[in-house]
C-alpha cells in the first residue's frame, strides 16, 4: 500500500503497530509530592544485558511526564494475563485515582509496585532521549521480581489477554 499523505501515514502506522503483538506494562514512579504516578505502556523493550538496561517511551503530552522527568527511579510492572482492568485503568486519561483501584506497595527503592503482576523491574533512570512526539527513557535495572504462577498479558489489535495455549506446545 502506498501512502499519500502524512495523516494516512500516521493512521497506517498505528494500524500496523497495533497488529504487532506486545506485552503490556504499567510504568510507575513517585512524584515530587510523594504521590504514586503510573501509566499503561506497551513501548517497553530490553536494551542491554551488561549493564542491565531497558527502555520505554512516553508521549510528551502525557500528564504524568513531569513526574517521570523529575524522578530518579521508576518501575516497570509487566502485567499478568488476568489484569485487564488494571491495564485500562492506568491507560485512562480521566481516571483520577488509579492507585486507589488496584493493590500496590512501595518498594525499598521507593518505587510503586503493583500486586499480582507477572514481573517487576525497578530501575534507576539513566538517560532521556528526545524522539519526535515522545521521550525515550532508559533505565538501569536495579531489582527484578517475577511470579512463577502467572503468565504475562498480551496486547494485539487494541485487545489484551493471555498468550495462546498453542505457544506452549
N, C-alpha and C positions, 0 to 999 in steps of 0.2 A: 504494500500500500504506500503510495506517495503522499507525503504531507504537503499541503498547500499553504498553510498559514501557521503562525505561532499558536493561536488558540487551538487549532486542530492538533497541532503537535503536542501541546500540553495535555489535551484530553486523551490522545492515543498513548502518550507516555504513562499517564495514570492507569489506563486500562491494562496496558502490558504489565506494569509493575504490580498491580493488584492481582494479576493472574500468576505471579511468581510466588510460590508458597514460601512462607517465612514463619518464624516463631513470633511470639508476642511477649513484650516486656512492659513493665511499669518502672519507669525511672524515678527515683526518689532522692530528696535531699532535705535539708533543714534551711529555712530562710533566715534572714537577718533578725527576725523577731523570735526565733526559736520554734517556729511552727513547721510541721511537715508539709512538703510540697511534692506532687507527683503527677506524672502524665503517662499515657499509653504510647508506646513506640514500637514499631517493627523494624526500624532502621538501626539495627544492632548487629555488629559482627566482631569477630576476633581479628586482631591486628598482628600480634607478635607473641611468641612463646618465651623469648628471652630478651627483654623482660616481658612479663605477662601484661599485655595491653589489649584493650577493647575500644570500640568507638560506637557512638550513636549520634543521631542528628536531631536537632530541634529547630523548628520554624522560628525565624527572627521575630515574628509577630506573636508568639506564644506568650500568654500572660505570666507564665512561670519562668520566662527566660532570665529575668534579673536574679532570681533565686539561684539558678544554676550558674549564672555568670559569676556571682559572688561567692559561691560555695567552694570549699577546698576539697570536698569529697561528695560522692553520690553513690547510690545503689542501683543495681540492675536486677530487678526481680523478674525472672523468667517464669511466666505463668504456667500453672498446671492446666491440663485439658479441661478440668471442671470449673475454671474460674472466669467464665464468660461475663458474668455480672461485674466482676472487678475490672475486666478489660474495658467494658463500655462505660462504667462509672468514671474511670480515670481518663477516658477519651472524650468525655462530655465537656463542652466549653461552658456549660451553665451550672454544673453541679457545684454547690458552694461548700460541701463538707465531704469530700472524697474519703478522707481517712476515718470519718465517723461511721461510714457504711461498711468498713472492712477491718478485720482484726490485723493489728500490726504491733511491732515493738521497736524500740530504739536500740540499735546495736552498741557495743562498746566503742565502735568507731564513730558514734553519733550519726548513724545512717538509719533512716526508717526502713524496716524490713517487713514485708507483708507475710502473714501467716499462710501456710498451705501451698506456697509456690513450689515449682519444680526445683529451682535453684536460685541462689542469690550471689551476685558478685558485688563486693564492697570495693570501691575504687577511690584512689586519690587522683583528682583531676591533674593531668599533666600538660594538656595542650588544648587550645580552642582555635579552630580554623574557620575563617570566613569563607563560605561556599554558596554563592548565589543567594537564594532567599532563606537559607538555613545556616546554622553553625554546626560544625562537626566537633564533638567533644571526645577527646581521647583520655582514657583513664587507665592508670596502673592498678591492676588488681592487687588488693592487699588482704582480702579474705574471701573464701568461697565456701558456700554450704550447698548441699544437694540432698534432696529426699529420694530415697530408693524406691518408695512405694507409689510414686505418681509418674505420669507421662507428661511431656510438655504440650502446650497448646500450639495449634497450627492455624495460621491466617491464610485464607485463599479466597479471592473474589469477594471481599468485604464480609466474609463469614469466618467464624472461629469454631474450632472443635478439636477433637483428638486426632492423633496420627492414625491413618487407616491400619487395621489389623494386618492387611496384606504386607505391610512393610516389615513385619516381624517374622514372616515365614521364611 
